[in-house]
């Protein structure tokens, strides 16, 4: 749980400009993490989707998760949509 709180504390809203920055910084994927309103991981009824930029996918089986490639039409759609029920943000911890 503590990691979920940490990841959600340094975020910025997902925009097309942020997607371009992620791609220009060399990130090829985002890990998609669902968080509840009280910052617990949950993919069933999340309040937030936190996108964690990654330069490569992990190879270890225990690190397999939900990823989306950059660029992606799905991410572009999320960047322009306005959904009051689900906030989509990008973790800025690892961005330069």
PDB file as gemmi writes it, atoms N, CA and C in Angstrom:
CRYST1    1.000    1.000    1.000  90.00  90.00  90.00 P 1                      
ATOM      1  N   UNK A   1       0.819  -1.186   0.000  1.00  0.00           N  
ATOM      2  CA  UNK A   1       0.000   0.000   0.000  1.00  0.00           C  
ATOM      3  C   UNK A   1       0.865   1.252   0.000  1.00  0.00           C  
ATOM      4  N   UNK A   2       1.954   1.265   0.754  1.00  0.00           N  
ATOM      5  CA  UNK A   2       2.775   2.458   0.847  1.00  0.00           C  
ATOM      6  C   UNK A   2       3.304   2.879  -0.523  1.00  0.00           C  
ATOM      7  N   UNK A   3       3.648   1.887  -1.366  1.00  0.00           N  
ATOM      8  CA  UNK A   3       4.133   2.205  -2.701  1.00  0.00           C  
ATOM      9  C   UNK A   3       3.040   2.888  -3.515  1.00  0.00           C  
ATOM     10  N   UNK A   4       1.800   2.468  -3.361  1.00  0.00           N  
ATOM     11  CA  UNK A   4       0.689   3.110  -4.051  1.00  0.00           C  
ATOM     12  C   UNK A   4       0.540   4.563  -3.639  1.00  0.00           C  
ATOM     13  N   UNK A   5       0.690   4.846  -2.358  1.00  0.00           N  
ATOM     14  CA  UNK A   5       0.605   6.216  -1.861  1.00  0.00           C  
ATOM     15  C   UNK A   5       1.736   7.046  -2.441  1.00  0.00           C  
ATOM     16  N   UNK A   6       2.950   6.492  -2.470  1.00  0.00           N  
ATOM     17  CA  UNK A   6       4.108   7.198  -3.005  1.00  0.00           C  
ATOM     18  C   UNK A   6       3.929   7.497  -4.484  1.00  0.00           C  
ATOM     19  N   UNK A   7       3.495   6.509  -5.257  1.00  0.00           N  
ATOM     20  CA  UNK A   7       3.328   6.707  -6.693  1.00  0.00           C  
ATOM     21  C   UNK A   7       2.255   7.733  -7.002  1.00  0.00           C  
ATOM     22  N   UNK A   8       1.222   7.795  -6.208  1.00  0.00           N  
ATOM     23  CA  UNK A   8       0.134   8.728  -6.495  1.00  0.00           C  
ATOM     24  C   UNK A   8       0.449  10.139  -6.018  1.00  0.00           C  
ATOM     25  N   UNK A   9       1.470  10.318  -5.178  1.00  0.00           N  
ATOM     26  CA  UNK A   9       1.765  11.644  -4.643  1.00  0.00           C  
ATOM     27  C   UNK A   9       2.577  12.501  -5.604  1.00  0.00           C  
ATOM     28  N   UNK A  10       3.298  11.910  -6.545  1.00  0.00           N  
ATOM     29  CA  UNK A  10       4.082  12.684  -7.509  1.00  0.00           C  
ATOM     30  C   UNK A  10       3.574  12.380  -8.916  1.00  0.00           C  
ATOM     31  N   UNK A  11       2.429  12.975  -9.240  1.00  0.00           N  
ATOM     32  CA  UNK A  11       1.791  12.710 -10.528  1.00  0.00           C  
ATOM     33  C   UNK A  11       1.392  14.008 -11.208  1.00  0.00           C  
ATOM     34  N   UNK A  12       1.096  13.885 -12.478  1.00  0.00           N  
ATOM     35  CA  UNK A  12       0.563  14.993 -13.261  1.00  0.00           C  
ATOM     36  C   UNK A  12      -0.534  14.426 -14.161  1.00  0.00           C  
ATOM     37  N   UNK A  13      -1.540  15.213 -14.496  1.00  0.00           N  
ATOM     38  CA  UNK A  13      -2.611  14.698 -15.353  1.00  0.00           C  
ATOM     39  C   UNK A  13      -2.080  14.238 -16.714  1.00  0.00           C  
ATOM     40  N   UNK A  14      -2.712  13.228 -17.268  1.00  0.00           N  
ATOM     41  CA  UNK A  14      -2.352  12.732 -18.590  1.00  0.00           C  
ATOM     42  C   UNK A  14      -2.865  13.705 -19.651  1.00  0.00           C  
ATOM     43  N   UNK A  15      -1.951  14.216 -20.467  1.00  0.00           N  
ATOM     44  CA  UNK A  15      -2.289  15.096 -21.589  1.00  0.00           C  
ATOM     45  C   UNK A  15      -1.509  14.627 -22.810  1.00  0.00           C  
ATOM     46  N   UNK A  16      -1.885  15.128 -23.982  1.00  0.00           N  
ATOM     47  CA  UNK A  16      -1.124  14.796 -25.189  1.00  0.00           C  
ATOM     48  C   UNK A  16       0.307  15.312 -25.084  1.00  0.00           C  
ATOM     49  N   UNK A  17       0.486  16.476 -24.461  1.00  0.00           N  
ATOM     50  CA  UNK A  17       1.829  17.029 -24.264  1.00  0.00           C  
ATOM     51  C   UNK A  17       2.666  16.107 -23.371  1.00  0.00           C  
ATOM     52  N   UNK A  18       2.061  15.574 -22.313  1.00  0.00           N  
ATOM     53  CA  UNK A  18       2.785  14.655 -21.427  1.00  0.00           C  
ATOM     54  C   UNK A  18       3.140  13.371 -22.172  1.00  0.00           C  
ATOM     55  N   UNK A  19       2.246  12.873 -23.008  1.00  0.00           N  
ATOM     56  CA  UNK A  19       2.553  11.677 -23.803  1.00  0.00           C  
ATOM     57  C   UNK A  19       3.749  11.922 -24.718  1.00  0.00           C  
ATOM     58  N   UNK A  20       3.798  13.107 -25.348  1.00  0.00           N  
ATOM     59  CA  UNK A  20       4.936  13.441 -26.210  1.00  0.00           C  
ATOM     60  C   UNK A  20       6.225  13.508 -25.403  1.00  0.00           C  
ATOM     61  N   UNK A  21       6.156  14.054 -24.185  1.00  0.00           N  
ATOM     62  CA  UNK A  21       7.347  14.136 -23.331  1.00  0.00           C  
ATOM     63  C   UNK A  21       7.838  12.740 -22.959  1.00  0.00           C  
ATOM     64  N   UNK A  22       6.915  11.863 -22.583  1.00  0.00           N  
ATOM     65  CA  UNK A  22       7.281  10.488 -22.230  1.00  0.00           C  
ATOM     66  C   UNK A  22       7.998   9.828 -23.404  1.00  0.00           C  
ATOM     67  N   UNK A  23       7.434   9.980 -24.597  1.00  0.00           N  
ATOM     68  CA  UNK A  23       8.033   9.355 -25.780  1.00  0.00           C  
ATOM     69  C   UNK A  23       9.382   9.986 -26.118  1.00  0.00           C  
ATOM     70  N   UNK A  24       9.483  11.313 -26.047  1.00  0.00           N  
ATOM     71  CA  UNK A  24      10.750  11.977 -26.384  1.00  0.00           C  
ATOM     72  C   UNK A  24      11.842  11.683 -25.363  1.00  0.00           C  
ATOM     73  N   UNK A  25      11.458  11.356 -24.135  1.00  0.00           N  
ATOM     74  CA  UNK A  25      12.440  10.979 -23.106  1.00  0.00           C  
ATOM     75  C   UNK A  25      12.890   9.527 -23.243  1.00  0.00           C  
ATOM     76  N   UNK A  26      12.367   8.805 -24.238  1.00  0.00           N  
ATOM     77  CA  UNK A  26      12.818   7.443 -24.502  1.00  0.00           C  
ATOM     78  C   UNK A  26      12.024   6.344 -23.825  1.00  0.00           C  
ATOM     79  N   UNK A  27      10.900   6.682 -23.218  1.00  0.00           N  
ATOM     80  CA  UNK A  27      10.068   5.658 -22.586  1.00  0.00           C  
ATOM     81  C   UNK A  27       9.237   4.960 -23.656  1.00  0.00           C  
ATOM     82  N   UNK A  28       9.182   3.639 -23.601  1.00  0.00           N  
ATOM     83  CA  UNK A  28       8.497   2.854 -24.627  1.00  0.00           C  
ATOM     84  C   UNK A  28       7.180   2.244 -24.142  1.00  0.00           C  
ATOM     85  N   UNK A  29       6.969   2.229 -22.833  1.00  0.00           N  
ATOM     86  CA  UNK A  29       5.768   1.629 -22.255  1.00  0.00           C  
ATOM     87  C   UNK A  29       5.336   2.436 -21.042  1.00  0.00           C  
ATOM     88  N   UNK A  30       4.078   2.266 -20.662  1.00  0.00           N  
ATOM     89  CA  UNK A  30       3.618   2.717 -19.350  1.00  0.00           C  
ATOM     90  C   UNK A  30       2.990   1.517 -18.659  1.00  0.00           C  
ATOM     91  N   UNK A  31       3.285   1.387 -17.391  1.00  0.00           N  
ATOM     92  CA  UNK A  31       2.624   0.374 -16.572  1.00  0.00           C  
ATOM     93  C   UNK A  31       1.343   1.014 -16.058  1.00  0.00           C  
ATOM     94  N   UNK A  32       0.226   0.327 -16.200  1.00  0.00           N  
ATOM     95  CA  UNK A  32      -1.076   0.859 -15.800  1.00  0.00           C  
ATOM     96  C   UNK A  32      -1.430   0.282 -14.437  1.00  0.00           C  
ATOM     97  N   UNK A  33      -1.572   1.177 -13.443  1.00  0.00           N  
ATOM     98  CA  UNK A  33      -1.895   0.745 -12.083  1.00  0.00           C  
ATOM     99  C   UNK A  33      -3.190   1.409 -11.645  1.00  0.00           C  
ATOM    100  N   UNK A  34      -4.109   0.617 -11.133  1.00  0.00           N  
ATOM    101  CA  UNK A  34      -5.362   1.141 -10.612  1.00  0.00           C  
ATOM    102  C   UNK A  34      -5.247   1.388  -9.120  1.00  0.00           C  
ATOM    103  N   UNK A  35      -5.686   2.567  -8.676  1.00  0.00           N  
ATOM    104  CA  UNK A  35      -5.672   2.910  -7.252  1.00  0.00           C  
ATOM    105  C   UNK A  35      -7.057   3.369  -6.827  1.00  0.00           C  
ATOM    106  N   UNK A  36      -7.445   2.979  -5.622  1.00  0.00           N  
ATOM    107  CA  UNK A  36      -8.707   3.446  -5.059  1.00  0.00           C  
ATOM    108  C   UNK A  36      -8.526   4.860  -4.531  1.00  0.00           C  
ATOM    109  N   UNK A  37      -9.620   5.470  -4.096  1.00  0.00           N  
ATOM    110  CA  UNK A  37      -9.577   6.829  -3.559  1.00  0.00           C  
ATOM    111  C   UNK A  37      -8.637   6.931  -2.359  1.00  0.00           C  
ATOM    112  N   UNK A  38      -8.552   5.846  -1.553  1.00  0.00           N  
ATOM    113  CA  UNK A  38      -7.659   5.859  -0.389  1.00  0.00           C  
ATOM    114  C   UNK A  38      -6.294   5.242  -0.700  1.00  0.00           C  
ATOM    115  N   UNK A  39      -5.921   5.198  -1.983  1.00  0.00           N  
ATOM    116  CA  UNK A  39      -4.581   4.837  -2.465  1.00  0.00           C  
ATOM    117  C   UNK A  39      -4.199   3.373  -2.285  1.00  0.00           C  
ATOM    118  N   UNK A  40      -5.155   2.463  -2.370  1.00  0.00           N  
ATOM    119  CA  UNK A  40      -4.869   1.028  -2.388  1.00  0.00           C  
ATOM    120  C   UNK A  40      -4.940   0.549  -3.834  1.00  0.00           C  
ATOM    121  N   UNK A  41      -4.088  -0.416  -4.188  1.00  0.00           N  
ATOM    122  CA  UNK A  41      -4.140  -0.974  -5.538  1.00  0.00           C  
ATOM    123  C   UNK A  41      -5.438  -1.735  -5.741  1.00  0.00           C  
ATOM    124  N   UNK A  42      -6.117  -1.456  -6.852  1.00  0.00           N  
ATOM    125  CA  UNK A  42      -7.369  -2.139  -7.169  1.00  0.00           C  
ATOM    126  C   UNK A  42      -7.665  -1.919  -8.644  1.00  0.00           C  
ATOM    127  N   UNK A  43      -7.846  -3.001  -9.375  1.00  0.00           N  
ATOM    128  CA  UNK A  43      -8.165  -2.890 -10.794  1.00  0.00           C  
ATOM    129  C   UNK A  43      -9.658  -3.062 -11.059  1.00  0.00           C  
ATOM    130  N   UNK A  44     -10.441  -3.410 -10.049  1.00  0.00           N  
ATOM    131  CA  UNK A  44     -11.871  -3.641 -10.240  1.00  0.00           C  
ATOM    132  C   UNK A  44     -12.647  -2.324 -10.189  1.00  0.00           C  
ATOM    133  N   UNK A  45     -12.428  -1.528  -9.145  1.00  0.00           N  
ATOM    134  CA  UNK A  45     -13.118  -0.247  -8.997  1.00  0.00           C  
ATOM    135  C   UNK A  45     -12.128   0.863  -8.653  1.00  0.00           C  
ATOM    136  N   UNK A  46     -11.208   1.190  -9.562  1.00  0.00           N  
ATOM    137  CA  UNK A  46     -10.226   2.225  -9.237  1.00  0.00           C  
ATOM    138  C   UNK A  46     -10.820   3.631  -9.337  1.00  0.00           C  
ATOM    139  N   UNK A  47     -10.253   4.545  -8.587  1.00  0.00           N  
ATOM    140  CA  UNK A  47     -10.593   5.964  -8.705  1.00  0.00           C  
ATOM    141  C   UNK A  47      -9.559   6.657  -9.594  1.00  0.00           C  
ATOM    142  N   UNK A  48      -8.325   6.160  -9.556  1.00  0.00           N  
ATOM    143  CA  UNK A  48      -7.220   6.684 -10.359  1.00  0.00           C  
ATOM    144  C   UNK A  48      -6.647   5.574 -11.223  1.00  0.00           C  
ATOM    145  N   UNK A  49      -6.149   5.925 -12.394  1.00  0.00           N  
ATOM    146  CA  UNK A  49      -5.227   5.073 -13.130  1.00  0.00           C  
ATOM    147  C   UNK A  49      -3.909   5.828 -13.130  1.00  0.00           C  
ATOM    148  N   UNK A  50      -2.884   5.212 -12.562  1.00  0.00           N  
ATOM    149  CA  UNK A  50      -1.555   5.808 -12.542  1.00  0.00           C  
ATOM    150  C   UNK A  50      -0.740   5.121 -13.623  1.00  0.00           C  
ATOM    151  N   UNK A  51      -0.204   5.909 -14.547  1.00  0.00           N  
ATOM    152  CA  UNK A  51       0.629   5.396 -15.626  1.00  0.00           C  
ATOM    153  C   UNK A  51       2.086   5.624 -15.248  1.00  0.00           C  
ATOM    154  N   UNK A  52       2.842   4.536 -15.139  1.00  0.00           N  
ATOM    155  CA  UNK A  52       4.247   4.609 -14.736  1.00  0.00           C  
ATOM    156  C   UNK A  52       5.105   4.379 -15.976  1.00  0.00           C  
ATOM    157  N   UNK A  53       5.807   5.415 -16.473  1.00  0.00           N  
ATOM    158  CA  UNK A  53       6.639   5.256 -17.665  1.00  0.00           C  
ATOM    159  C   UNK A  53       7.774   4.258 -17.438  1.00  0.00           C  
ATOM    160  N   UNK A  54       8.034   3.432 -18.472  1.00  0.00           N  
ATOM    161  CA  UNK A  54       9.094   2.419 -18.396  1.00  0.00           C  
ATOM    162  C   UNK A  54       9.818   2.381 -19.740  1.00  0.00           C  
ATOM    163  N   UNK A  55      11.132   2.234 -19.692  1.00  0.00           N  
ATOM    164  CA  UNK A  55      11.913   2.165 -20.929  1.00  0.00           C  
ATOM    165  C   UNK A  55      11.915   0.765 -21.517  1.00  0.00           C  
ATOM    166  N   UNK A  56      11.766  -0.255 -20.682  1.00  0.00           N  
ATOM    167  CA  UNK A  56      11.658  -1.631 -21.177  1.00  0.00           C  
ATOM    168  C   UNK A  56      10.780  -2.441 -20.236  1.00  0.00           C  
ATOM    169  N   UNK A  57      10.234  -3.507 -20.771  1.00  0.00           N  
ATOM    170  CA  UNK A  57       9.374  -4.370 -19.960  1.00  0.00           C  
ATOM    171  C   UNK A  57      10.217  -5.304 -19.104  1.00  0.00           C  
ATOM    172  N   UNK A  58       9.767  -5.606 -17.893  1.00  0.00           N  
ATOM    173  CA  UNK A  58      10.492  -6.576 -17.069  1.00  0.00           C  
ATOM    174  C   UNK A  58      10.377  -7.973 -17.674  1.00  0.00           C  
ATOM    175  N   UNK A  59      11.409  -8.776 -17.462  1.00  0.00           N  
ATOM    176  CA  UNK A  59      11.396 -10.135 -18.007  1.00  0.00           C  
ATOM    177  C   UNK A  59      11.001 -11.171 -16.963  1.00  0.00           C  
ATOM    178  N   UNK A  60      11.154 -10.853 -15.695  1.00  0.00           N  
ATOM    179  CA  UNK A  60      10.825 -11.802 -14.627  1.00  0.00           C  
ATOM    180  C   UNK A  60       9.311 -11.992 -14.532  1.00  0.00           C  
ATOM    181  N   UNK A  61       8.890 -13.222 -14.414  1.00  0.00           N  
ATOM    182  CA  UNK A  61       7.467 -13.560 -14.366  1.00  0.00           C  
ATOM    183  C   UNK A  61       6.737 -12.842 -13.225  1.00  0.00           C  
ATOM    184  N   UNK A  62       7.380 -12.686 -12.072  1.00  0.00           N  
ATOM    185  CA  UNK A  62       6.712 -12.057 -10.926  1.00  0.00           C  
ATOM    186  C   UNK A  62       6.487 -10.555 -11.126  1.00  0.00           C  
ATOM    187  N   UNK A  63       7.107  -9.972 -12.138  1.00  0.00           N  
ATOM    188  CA  UNK A  63       6.923  -8.550 -12.412  1.00  0.00           C  
ATOM    189  C   UNK A  63       5.974  -8.295 -13.581  1.00  0.00           C  
ATOM    190  N   UNK A  64       5.331  -9.339 -14.083  1.00  0.00           N  
ATOM    191  CA  UNK A  64       4.368  -9.172 -15.173  1.00  0.00           C  
ATOM    192  C   UNK A  64       3.159  -8.409 -14.639  1.00  0.00           C  
ATOM    193  N   UNK A  65       2.663  -7.478 -15.449  1.00  0.00           N  
ATOM    194  CA  UNK A  65       1.549  -6.636 -15.026  1.00  0.00           C  
ATOM    195  C   UNK A  65       0.832  -6.118 -16.268  1.00  0.00           C  
ATOM    196  N   UNK A  66       0.124  -5.019 -16.140  1.00  0.00           N  
ATOM    197  CA  UNK A  66      -0.613  -4.435 -17.251  1.00  0.00           C  
ATOM    198  C   UNK A  66       0.223  -3.291 -17.833  1.00  0.00           C  
ATOM    199  N   UNK A  67       0.551  -3.382 -19.127  1.00  0.00           N  
ATOM    200  CA  UNK A  67       1.380  -2.381 -19.790  1.00  0.00           C  
ATOM    201  C   UNK A  67       0.710  -1.933 -21.078  1.00  0.00           C  
ATOM    202  N   UNK A  68       1.029  -0.721 -21.504  1.00  0.00           N  
ATOM    203  CA  UNK A  68       0.550  -0.194 -22.782  1.00  0.00           C  
ATOM    204  C   UNK A  68       1.750   0.447 -23.480  1.00  0.00           C  
ATOM    205  N   UNK A  69       1.919   0.171 -24.779  1.00  0.00           N  
ATOM    206  CA  UNK A  69       3.056   0.764 -25.492  1.00  0.00           C  
ATOM    207  C   UNK A  69       2.863   2.260 -25.721  1.00  0.00           C  
ATOM    208  N   UNK A  70       3.989   2.960 -25.853  1.00  0.00           N  
ATOM    209  CA  UNK A  70       3.985   4.380 -26.200  1.00  0.00           C  
ATOM    210  C   UNK A  70       4.659   4.477 -27.560  1.00  0.00           C  
ATOM    211  N   UNK A  71       4.047   5.038 -28.573  1.00  0.00           N  
ATOM    212  CA  UNK A  71       2.727   5.659 -28.620  1.00  0.00           C  
ATOM    213  C   UNK A  71       1.612   4.624 -28.716  1.00  0.00           C  
ATOM    214  N   UNK A  72       0.421   5.058 -28.360  1.00  0.00           N  
ATOM    215  CA  UNK A  72      -0.734   4.166 -28.354  1.00  0.00           C  
ATOM    216  C   UNK A  72      -1.988   4.989 -28.601  1.00  0.00           C  
ATOM    217  N   UNK A  73      -2.868   4.484 -29.450  1.00  0.00           N  
ATOM    218  CA  UNK A  73      -4.125   5.204 -29.690  1.00  0.00           C  
ATOM    219  C   UNK A  73      -4.990   5.224 -28.434  1.00  0.00           C  
ATOM    220  N   UNK A  74      -4.896   4.174 -27.616  1.00  0.00           N  
ATOM    221  CA  UNK A  74      -5.652   4.140 -26.359  1.00  0.00           C  
ATOM    222  C   UNK A  74      -5.180   5.257 -25.427  1.00  0.00           C  
ATOM    223  N   UNK A  75      -3.868   5.414 -25.270  1.00  0.00           N  
ATOM    224  CA  UNK A  75      -3.340   6.478 -24.408  1.00  0.00           C  
ATOM    225  C   UNK A  75      -3.718   7.855 -24.949  1.00  0.00           C  
ATOM    226  N   UNK A  76      -3.674   8.028 -26.263  1.00  0.00           N  
ATOM    227  CA  UNK A  76      -4.071   9.307 -26.858  1.00  0.00           C  
ATOM    228  C   UNK A  76      -5.547   9.592 -26.587  1.00  0.00           C  
ATOM    229  N   UNK A  77      -6.370   8.567 -26.668  1.00  0.00           N  
ATOM    230  CA  UNK A  77      -7.803   8.728 -26.377  1.00  0.00           C  
ATOM    231  C   UNK A  77      -8.003   9.121 -24.916  1.00  0.00           C  
ATOM    232  N   UNK A  78      -7.294   8.428 -24.010  1.00  0.00           N  
ATOM    233  CA  UNK A  78      -7.403   8.762 -22.590  1.00  0.00           C  
ATOM    234  C   UNK A  78      -6.959  10.202 -22.325  1.00  0.00           C  
ATOM    235  N   UNK A  79      -5.951  10.678 -23.060  1.00  0.00           N  
ATOM    236  CA  UNK A  79      -5.403  12.019 -22.832  1.00  0.00           C  
ATOM    237  C   UNK A  79      -6.400  13.118 -23.183  1.00  0.00           C  
ATOM    238  N   UNK A  80      -7.286  12.863 -24.136  1.00  0.00           N  
ATOM    239  CA  UNK A  80      -8.234  13.904 -24.545  1.00  0.00           C  
ATOM    240  C   UNK A  80      -9.619  13.731 -23.931  1.00  0.00           C  
ATOM    241  N   UNK A  81      -9.903  12.550 -23.364  1.00  0.00           N  
ATOM    242  CA  UNK A  81     -11.200  12.322 -22.726  1.00  0.00           C  
ATOM    243  C   UNK A  81     -11.280  13.043 -21.392  1.00  0.00           C  
ATOM    244  N   UNK A  82     -12.491  13.393 -21.006  1.00  0.00           N  
ATOM    245  CA  UNK A  82     -12.723  13.977 -19.690  1.00  0.00           C  
ATOM    246  C   UNK A  82     -13.703  13.068 -18.958  1.00  0.00           C  
ATOM    247  N   UNK A  83     -13.182  12.281 -18.018  1.00  0.00           N  
ATOM    248  CA  UNK A  83     -14.001  11.328 -17.270  1.00  0.00           C  
ATOM    249  C   UNK A  83     -13.978  11.728 -15.799  1.00  0.00           C  
ATOM    250  N   UNK A  84     -15.116  12.186 -15.291  1.00  0.00           N  
ATOM    251  CA  UNK A  84     -15.174  12.624 -13.899  1.00  0.00           C  
ATOM    252  C   UNK A  84     -15.055  11.473 -12.910  1.00  0.00           C  
ATOM    253  N   UNK A  85     -15.357  10.257 -13.336  1.00  0.00           N  
ATOM    254  CA  UNK A  85     -15.342   9.111 -12.422  1.00  0.00           C  
ATOM    255  C   UNK A  85     -13.957   8.490 -12.278  1.00  0.00           C  
ATOM    256  N   UNK A  86     -13.090   8.664 -13.272  1.00  0.00           N  
ATOM    257  CA  UNK A  86     -11.781   8.010 -13.260  1.00  0.00           C  
ATOM    258  C   UNK A  86     -10.709   9.014 -13.655  1.00  0.00           C  
ATOM    259  N   UNK A  87      -9.794   9.304 -12.737  1.00  0.00           N  
ATOM    260  CA  UNK A  87      -8.689  10.212 -13.028  1.00  0.00           C  
ATOM    261  C   UNK A  87      -7.521   9.410 -13.580  1.00  0.00           C  
ATOM    262  N   UNK A  88      -6.931   9.883 -14.671  1.00  0.00           N  
ATOM    263  CA  UNK A  88      -5.775   9.217 -15.263  1.00  0.00           C  
ATOM    264  C   UNK A  88      -4.597  10.169 -15.152  1.00  0.00           C  
ATOM    265  N   UNK A  89      -3.570   9.714 -14.434  1.00  0.00           N  
ATOM    266  CA  UNK A  89      -2.402  10.548 -14.167  1.00  0.00           C  
ATOM    267  C   UNK A  89      -1.130   9.785 -14.522  1.00  0.00           C  
ATOM    268  N   UNK A  90      -0.038  10.540 -14.677  1.00  0.00           N  
ATOM    269  CA  UNK A  90       1.266   9.962 -14.989  1.00  0.00           C  
ATOM    270  C   UNK A  90       2.171  10.157 -13.785  1.00  0.00           C  
ATOM    271  N   UNK A  91       2.834   9.090 -13.363  1.00  0.00           N  
ATOM    272  CA  UNK A  91       3.812   9.188 -12.289  1.00  0.00           C  
ATOM    273  C   UNK A  91       5.024   9.942 -12.819  1.00  0.00           C  
ATOM    274  N   UNK A  92       5.424  10.998 -12.123  1.00  0.00           N  
ATOM    275  CA  UNK A  92       6.549  11.818 -12.574  1.00  0.00           C  
ATOM    276  C   UNK A  92       7.825  11.534 -11.794  1.00  0.00           C  
ATOM    277  N   UNK A  93       7.793  10.538 -10.933  1.00  0.00           N  
ATOM    278  CA  UNK A  93       8.962  10.219 -10.108  1.00  0.00           C  
ATOM    279  C   UNK A  93      10.208   9.947 -10.935  1.00  0.00           C  
ATOM    280  N   UNK A  94      10.081   9.199 -12.025  1.00  0.00           N  
ATOM    281  CA  UNK A  94      11.238   8.777 -12.791  1.00  0.00           C  
ATOM    282  C   UNK A  94      11.493   9.636 -14.025  1.00  0.00           C  
ATOM    283  N   UNK A  95      10.666  10.652 -14.279  1.00  0.00           N  
ATOM    284  CA  UNK A  95      10.865  11.506 -15.450  1.00  0.00           C  
ATOM    285  C   UNK A  95      11.957  12.523 -15.184  1.00  0.00           C  
ATOM    286  N   UNK A  96      12.698  12.852 -16.235  1.00  0.00           N  
ATOM    287  CA  UNK A  96      13.787  13.834 -16.081  1.00  0.00           C  
ATOM    288  C   UNK A  96      13.272  15.246 -16.186  1.00  0.00           C  
TER     289      UNK A  96                                                      
END                                                                             
